Amino acid sequence: MTREILAVIPARGGSKGMPGKNILPLAGKPLIGWTIEASLACPAITRTLVTTDSQEIADVARQFGAEAPFLRPPLLSLSGPCD
């Protein structure tokens, strides 16, 4: 029996502190690109999935090799009870 390990990377589009931070460049690539590359480089992880409410983040995630099969509904993308 083969063990499957799923990495889930949450990436909210509407950051209060730094809007768009997940797709802003950091040392030559989008911030989320670093996380995806680390996940894909881990031999124990068999799938890397990004969950987001942003089409732009989903597109970048796919460019870096992650799955982004759907956009989260706005209700599931709130950061806390005050949103």
Chimera marker file (.cmm) of the C-alpha trace (Angstrom):
<marker_set name="trace">
<marker id="1" x="0.000" y="0.000" z="0.000" r="1" g="1" b="0" radius="0.5"/>
<marker id="2" x="1.409" y="3.382" z="-1.036" r="1" g="1" b="0" radius="0.5"/>
<marker id="3" x="0.979" y="6.266" z="1.357" r="1" g="1" b="0" radius="0.5"/>
<marker id="4" x="-0.269" y="9.535" z="-0.169" r="1" g="1" b="0" radius="0.5"/>
<marker id="5" x="0.741" y="12.807" z="1.518" r="1" g="1" b="0" radius="0.5"/>
<marker id="6" x="-1.170" y="15.962" z="0.560" r="1" g="1" b="0" radius="0.5"/>
<marker id="7" x="0.327" y="19.397" z="1.249" r="1" g="1" b="0" radius="0.5"/>
<marker id="8" x="-2.314" y="22.124" z="1.508" r="1" g="1" b="0" radius="0.5"/>
<marker id="9" x="-1.102" y="25.704" z="1.107" r="1" g="1" b="0" radius="0.5"/>
<marker id="10" x="-3.699" y="28.322" z="2.107" r="1" g="1" b="0" radius="0.5"/>
<marker id="11" x="-3.220" y="31.657" z="0.318" r="1" g="1" b="0" radius="0.5"/>
<marker id="12" x="-5.746" y="34.391" z="0.947" r="1" g="1" b="0" radius="0.5"/>
<marker id="13" x="-5.950" y="37.102" z="-1.695" r="1" g="1" b="0" radius="0.5"/>
<marker id="14" x="-7.134" y="39.949" z="0.513" r="1" g="1" b="0" radius="0.5"/>
<marker id="15" x="-4.369" y="40.507" z="3.037" r="1" g="1" b="0" radius="0.5"/>
<marker id="16" x="-4.985" y="43.424" z="5.390" r="1" g="1" b="0" radius="0.5"/>
<marker id="17" x="-1.326" y="44.095" z="6.182" r="1" g="1" b="0" radius="0.5"/>
<marker id="18" x="0.196" y="43.727" z="2.723" r="1" g="1" b="0" radius="0.5"/>
<marker id="19" x="-2.326" y="43.316" z="-0.115" r="1" g="1" b="0" radius="0.5"/>
<marker id="20" x="-1.248" y="40.843" z="-2.766" r="1" g="1" b="0" radius="0.5"/>
<marker id="21" x="1.670" y="39.591" z="-0.654" r="1" g="1" b="0" radius="0.5"/>
<marker id="22" x="1.432" y="36.017" z="-1.949" r="1" g="1" b="0" radius="0.5"/>
<marker id="23" x="2.216" y="37.090" z="-5.511" r="1" g="1" b="0" radius="0.5"/>
<marker id="24" x="4.670" y="39.885" z="-4.732" r="1" g="1" b="0" radius="0.5"/>
<marker id="25" x="8.260" y="39.058" z="-5.719" r="1" g="1" b="0" radius="0.5"/>
<marker id="26" x="10.708" y="38.007" z="-3.053" r="1" g="1" b="0" radius="0.5"/>
<marker id="27" x="14.258" y="37.376" z="-4.268" r="1" g="1" b="0" radius="0.5"/>
<marker id="28" x="13.089" y="36.965" z="-7.845" r="1" g="1" b="0" radius="0.5"/>
<marker id="29" x="9.894" y="34.951" z="-7.508" r="1" g="1" b="0" radius="0.5"/>
<marker id="30" x="6.434" y="35.332" z="-5.951" r="1" g="1" b="0" radius="0.5"/>
<marker id="31" x="6.270" y="34.578" z="-2.227" r="1" g="1" b="0" radius="0.5"/>
<marker id="32" x="3.953" y="31.620" z="-2.810" r="1" g="1" b="0" radius="0.5"/>
<marker id="33" x="6.406" y="30.215" z="-5.359" r="1" g="1" b="0" radius="0.5"/>
<marker id="34" x="8.938" y="29.556" z="-2.580" r="1" g="1" b="0" radius="0.5"/>
<marker id="35" x="6.385" y="27.590" z="-0.564" r="1" g="1" b="0" radius="0.5"/>
<marker id="36" x="5.242" y="25.561" z="-3.562" r="1" g="1" b="0" radius="0.5"/>
<marker id="37" x="8.812" y="24.750" z="-4.600" r="1" g="1" b="0" radius="0.5"/>
<marker id="38" x="9.644" y="23.579" z="-1.062" r="1" g="1" b="0" radius="0.5"/>
<marker id="39" x="6.591" y="21.322" z="-1.058" r="1" g="1" b="0" radius="0.5"/>
<marker id="40" x="7.343" y="19.881" z="-4.497" r="1" g="1" b="0" radius="0.5"/>
<marker id="41" x="10.967" y="19.218" z="-3.478" r="1" g="1" b="0" radius="0.5"/>
<marker id="42" x="9.916" y="17.142" z="-0.469" r="1" g="1" b="0" radius="0.5"/>
<marker id="43" x="10.010" y="13.465" z="-1.482" r="1" g="1" b="0" radius="0.5"/>
<marker id="44" x="7.393" y="12.520" z="1.135" r="1" g="1" b="0" radius="0.5"/>
<marker id="45" x="4.744" y="14.846" z="-0.348" r="1" g="1" b="0" radius="0.5"/>
<marker id="46" x="2.812" y="13.343" z="-3.252" r="1" g="1" b="0" radius="0.5"/>
<marker id="47" x="0.440" y="16.241" z="-4.014" r="1" g="1" b="0" radius="0.5"/>
<marker id="48" x="0.622" y="20.000" z="-3.460" r="1" g="1" b="0" radius="0.5"/>
<marker id="49" x="-2.660" y="21.887" z="-3.449" r="1" g="1" b="0" radius="0.5"/>
<marker id="50" x="-3.168" y="25.643" z="-3.064" r="1" g="1" b="0" radius="0.5"/>
<marker id="51" x="-6.482" y="26.782" z="-1.669" r="1" g="1" b="0" radius="0.5"/>
<marker id="52" x="-7.251" y="30.431" z="-2.399" r="1" g="1" b="0" radius="0.5"/>
<marker id="53" x="-9.984" y="32.940" z="-3.079" r="1" g="1" b="0" radius="0.5"/>
<marker id="54" x="-7.912" y="34.690" z="-5.776" r="1" g="1" b="0" radius="0.5"/>
<marker id="55" x="-7.754" y="33.726" z="-9.446" r="1" g="1" b="0" radius="0.5"/>
<marker id="56" x="-4.409" y="35.525" z="-9.704" r="1" g="1" b="0" radius="0.5"/>
<marker id="57" x="-2.903" y="33.426" z="-6.897" r="1" g="1" b="0" radius="0.5"/>
<marker id="58" x="-4.368" y="30.244" z="-8.424" r="1" g="1" b="0" radius="0.5"/>
<marker id="59" x="-2.752" y="31.083" z="-11.766" r="1" g="1" b="0" radius="0.5"/>
<marker id="60" x="0.659" y="31.689" z="-10.163" r="1" g="1" b="0" radius="0.5"/>
<marker id="61" x="0.324" y="28.479" z="-8.137" r="1" g="1" b="0" radius="0.5"/>
<marker id="62" x="-0.303" y="26.470" z="-11.294" r="1" g="1" b="0" radius="0.5"/>
<marker id="63" x="2.698" y="28.101" z="-12.995" r="1" g="1" b="0" radius="0.5"/>
<marker id="64" x="4.850" y="26.786" z="-10.142" r="1" g="1" b="0" radius="0.5"/>
<marker id="65" x="3.430" y="23.259" z="-10.428" r="1" g="1" b="0" radius="0.5"/>
<marker id="66" x="0.827" y="23.177" z="-7.654" r="1" g="1" b="0" radius="0.5"/>
<marker id="67" x="-2.782" y="22.151" z="-8.053" r="1" g="1" b="0" radius="0.5"/>
<marker id="68" x="-5.383" y="24.889" z="-7.643" r="1" g="1" b="0" radius="0.5"/>
<marker id="69" x="-8.568" y="23.109" z="-8.733" r="1" g="1" b="0" radius="0.5"/>
<marker id="70" x="-11.086" y="25.614" z="-7.348" r="1" g="1" b="0" radius="0.5"/>
<marker id="71" x="-11.490" y="29.046" z="-5.763" r="1" g="1" b="0" radius="0.5"/>
<marker id="72" x="-12.658" y="29.203" z="-2.162" r="1" g="1" b="0" radius="0.5"/>
<marker id="73" x="-15.971" y="30.972" z="-1.632" r="1" g="1" b="0" radius="0.5"/>
<marker id="74" x="-15.658" y="34.389" z="0.072" r="1" g="1" b="0" radius="0.5"/>
<marker id="75" x="-17.215" y="33.105" z="3.309" r="1" g="1" b="0" radius="0.5"/>
<marker id="76" x="-14.333" y="30.627" z="3.735" r="1" g="1" b="0" radius="0.5"/>
<marker id="77" x="-11.717" y="33.276" z="3.004" r="1" g="1" b="0" radius="0.5"/>
<marker id="78" x="-12.355" y="35.507" z="5.995" r="1" g="1" b="0" radius="0.5"/>
<marker id="79" x="-9.449" y="35.981" z="8.381" r="1" g="1" b="0" radius="0.5"/>
<marker id="80" x="-11.572" y="36.198" z="11.508" r="1" g="1" b="0" radius="0.5"/>
<marker id="81" x="-14.937" y="37.019" z="13.022" r="1" g="1" b="0" radius="0.5"/>
<marker id="82" x="-14.544" y="40.766" z="12.404" r="1" g="1" b="0" radius="0.5"/>
<marker id="83" x="-14.285" y="40.533" z="8.593" r="1" g="1" b="0" radius="0.5"/>
<link id1="1" id2="2" r="1" g="1" b="0" radius="0.2"/>
<link id1="2" id2="3" r="1" g="1" b="0" radius="0.2"/>
<link id1="3" id2="4" r="1" g="1" b="0" radius="0.2"/>
<link id1="4" id2="5" r="1" g="1" b="0" radius="0.2"/>
<link id1="5" id2="6" r="1" g="1" b="0" radius="0.2"/>
<link id1="6" id2="7" r="1" g="1" b="0" radius="0.2"/>
<link id1="7" id2="8" r="1" g="1" b="0" radius="0.2"/>
<link id1="8" id2="9" r="1" g="1" b="0" radius="0.2"/>
<link id1="9" id2="10" r="1" g="1" b="0" radius="0.2"/>
<link id1="10" id2="11" r="1" g="1" b="0" radius="0.2"/>
<link id1="11" id2="12" r="1" g="1" b="0" radius="0.2"/>
<link id1="12" id2="13" r="1" g="1" b="0" radius="0.2"/>
<link id1="13" id2="14" r="1" g="1" b="0" radius="0.2"/>
<link id1="14" id2="15" r="1" g="1" b="0" radius="0.2"/>
<link id1="15" id2="16" r="1" g="1" b="0" radius="0.2"/>
<link id1="16" id2="17" r="1" g="1" b="0" radius="0.2"/>
<link id1="17" id2="18" r="1" g="1" b="0" radius="0.2"/>
<link id1="18" id2="19" r="1" g="1" b="0" radius="0.2"/>
<link id1="19" id2="20" r="1" g="1" b="0" radius="0.2"/>
<link id1="20" id2="21" r="1" g="1" b="0" radius="0.2"/>
<link id1="21" id2="22" r="1" g="1" b="0" radius="0.2"/>
<link id1="22" id2="23" r="1" g="1" b="0" radius="0.2"/>
<link id1="23" id2="24" r="1" g="1" b="0" radius="0.2"/>
<link id1="24" id2="25" r="1" g="1" b="0" radius="0.2"/>
<link id1="25" id2="26" r="1" g="1" b="0" radius="0.2"/>
<link id1="26" id2="27" r="1" g="1" b="0" radius="0.2"/>
<link id1="27" id2="28" r="1" g="1" b="0" radius="0.2"/>
<link id1="28" id2="29" r="1" g="1" b="0" radius="0.2"/>
<link id1="29" id2="30" r="1" g="1" b="0" radius="0.2"/>
<link id1="30" id2="31" r="1" g="1" b="0" radius="0.2"/>
<link id1="31" id2="32" r="1" g="1" b="0" radius="0.2"/>
<link id1="32" id2="33" r="1" g="1" b="0" radius="0.2"/>
<link id1="33" id2="34" r="1" g="1" b="0" radius="0.2"/>
<link id1="34" id2="35" r="1" g="1" b="0" radius="0.2"/>
<link id1="35" id2="36" r="1" g="1" b="0" radius="0.2"/>
<link id1="36" id2="37" r="1" g="1" b="0" radius="0.2"/>
<link id1="37" id2="38" r="1" g="1" b="0" radius="0.2"/>
<link id1="38" id2="39" r="1" g="1" b="0" radius="0.2"/>
<link id1="39" id2="40" r="1" g="1" b="0" radius="0.2"/>
<link id1="40" id2="41" r="1" g="1" b="0" radius="0.2"/>
<link id1="41" id2="42" r="1" g="1" b="0" radius="0.2"/>
<link id1="42" id2="43" r="1" g="1" b="0" radius="0.2"/>
<link id1="43" id2="44" r="1" g="1" b="0" radius="0.2"/>
<link id1="44" id2="45" r="1" g="1" b="0" radius="0.2"/>
<link id1="45" id2="46" r="1" g="1" b="0" radius="0.2"/>
<link id1="46" id2="47" r="1" g="1" b="0" radius="0.2"/>
<link id1="47" id2="48" r="1" g="1" b="0" radius="0.2"/>
<link id1="48" id2="49" r="1" g="1" b="0" radius="0.2"/>
<link id1="49" id2="50" r="1" g="1" b="0" radius="0.2"/>
<link id1="50" id2="51" r="1" g="1" b="0" radius="0.2"/>
<link id1="51" id2="52" r="1" g="1" b="0" radius="0.2"/>
<link id1="52" id2="53" r="1" g="1" b="0" radius="0.2"/>
<link id1="53" id2="54" r="1" g="1" b="0" radius="0.2"/>
<link id1="54" id2="55" r="1" g="1" b="0" radius="0.2"/>
<link id1="55" id2="56" r="1" g="1" b="0" radius="0.2"/>
<link id1="56" id2="57" r="1" g="1" b="0" radius="0.2"/>
<link id1="57" id2="58" r="1" g="1" b="0" radius="0.2"/>
<link id1="58" id2="59" r="1" g="1" b="0" radius="0.2"/>
<link id1="59" id2="60" r="1" g="1" b="0" radius="0.2"/>
<link id1="60" id2="61" r="1" g="1" b="0" radius="0.2"/>
<link id1="61" id2="62" r="1" g="1" b="0" radius="0.2"/>
<link id1="62" id2="63" r="1" g="1" b="0" radius="0.2"/>
<link id1="63" id2="64" r="1" g="1" b="0" radius="0.2"/>
<link id1="64" id2="65" r="1" g="1" b="0" radius="0.2"/>
<link id1="65" id2="66" r="1" g="1" b="0" radius="0.2"/>
<link id1="66" id2="67" r="1" g="1" b="0" radius="0.2"/>
<link id1="67" id2="68" r="1" g="1" b="0" radius="0.2"/>
<link id1="68" id2="69" r="1" g="1" b="0" radius="0.2"/>
<link id1="69" id2="70" r="1" g="1" b="0" radius="0.2"/>
<link id1="70" id2="71" r="1" g="1" b="0" radius="0.2"/>
<link id1="71" id2="72" r="1" g="1" b="0" radius="0.2"/>
<link id1="72" id2="73" r="1" g="1" b="0" radius="0.2"/>
<link id1="73" id2="74" r="1" g="1" b="0" radius="0.2"/>
<link id1="74" id2="75" r="1" g="1" b="0" radius="0.2"/>
<link id1="75" id2="76" r="1" g="1" b="0" radius="0.2"/>
<link id1="76" id2="77" r="1" g="1" b="0" radius="0.2"/>
<link id1="77" id2="78" r="1" g="1" b="0" radius="0.2"/>
<link id1="78" id2="79" r="1" g="1" b="0" radius="0.2"/>
<link id1="79" id2="80" r="1" g="1" b="0" radius="0.2"/>
<link id1="80" id2="81" r="1" g="1" b="0" radius="0.2"/>
<link id1="81" id2="82" r="1" g="1" b="0" radius="0.2"/>
<link id1="82" id2="83" r="1" g="1" b="0" radius="0.2"/>
</marker_set>
